[in-house]
């Protein structure tokens, strides 16, 4: 269990003397010279690292420490959301609320089997259209008002492991990544669209699920996010990023070619030696997007080693940023690469406090941290 203080890094000014540096070409050129579906050939550039400065995509940076006390100890960051100028963080077992400067406000609900409790926090869905928060747990969704007061619980047919509110007001939910048994001809679904009463509008089939002799599922990070008036998503083990629109239309948006580097095997029951062999393969871990770039995160094998890729939508340029992220030339702090991008353009990342102490031990922020402090959230504009 982590103790101490969890940190949020936001690109702007304020806590810990946030610094601002003018950046060339911070504003994206919205003129697009190529059209989707984009073809992103990743295999050939995975061995060629091109350092990228953070000032190319951002001009401000701010660090916001999340208060750590016996009341809000975070084991990890499982889900994170912003709701009415507050920060909501779940470690899967609990859900904590902090203000925009990181001060702990309260625990939302409680872990338990009561009618208002949650067994685990599978997903937090901020419905900014109706100004309510949905906490998806096993068998139900608990709903809270803008002040985080409990409203109601609604029973669920399926179990969801992530989700978002679509631009048109429904909920786009991740069902999990199920293996397809050898010889099984049934359809495997990875996503579902539901309405606000949790009624299923439709389910989205996985066109090429992993075939296995193992009957079960794997819960793995899946790229999906909201961008302008659409939703983008990628099925587990696939290499095509799709656009999902209000009418249910699905179209390829970006095809990420990993070639022989793609990890496309069932890892269930593998020996340690076989798992080691997978360390040379990559899996698409995450994708997010702004007006100019696609930010791609790849995971090596079944390790914690990542590879970060920047794709320029204007001209199709692909740059392998490396295994740590963009060089932080704004204040000389830790490298940065976004996990998601808010609708206001703020790019968000979080890391452990120990990572801060390792990568930027002489910074002002490090003097206020301990190795066991809560994770660090990073946002840039």
Secondary structure as UniProt FT lines:
FT   STRAND          6..10
FT   TURN            15..17
FT   STRAND          19..20
FT   TURN            24..25
FT   STRAND          38..41
FT   HELIX           43..45
FT   TURN            46..47
FT   HELIX           54..56
FT   STRAND          60..66
FT   TURN            70..71
FT   STRAND          79..83
FT   TURN            84..85
FT   STRAND          86..90
FT   STRAND          95..99
FT   TURN            100..101
FT   STRAND          104..107
FT   TURN            115..116
FT   STRAND          123..127
FT   TURN            128..131
FT   STRAND          132..137
FT   TURN            138..139
FT   STRAND          140..144
FT   TURN            146..147
FT   STRAND          150..155
FT   STRAND          163..165
FT   TURN            167..168
FT   STRAND          171..174
FT   STRAND          177..178
FT   STRAND          180..181
FT   TURN            182..183
FT   STRAND          189..194
FT   TURN            196..197
FT   STRAND          200..205
FT   TURN            207..208
FT   STRAND          211..212
FT   STRAND          217..218
FT   STRAND          224..227
FT   TURN            228..229
FT   STRAND          230..233
FT   TURN            236..237
FT   STRAND          240..244
FT   TURN            246..247
FT   STRAND          250..257
FT   HELIX           259..261
FT   TURN            268..269
FT   HELIX           272..277
FT   HELIX           278..280
FT   STRAND          282..289
FT   STRAND          293..300
FT   TURN            301..302
FT   STRAND          306..312
FT   TURN            313..315
FT   STRAND          318..322
FT   STRAND          326..327
FT   TURN            329..331
FT   STRAND          340..341
FT   TURN            343..344
FT   STRAND          347..351
FT   HELIX           353..359
FT   TURN            361..362
FT   TURN            364..365
FT   HELIX           366..368
FT   TURN            371..372
FT   STRAND          376..380
//
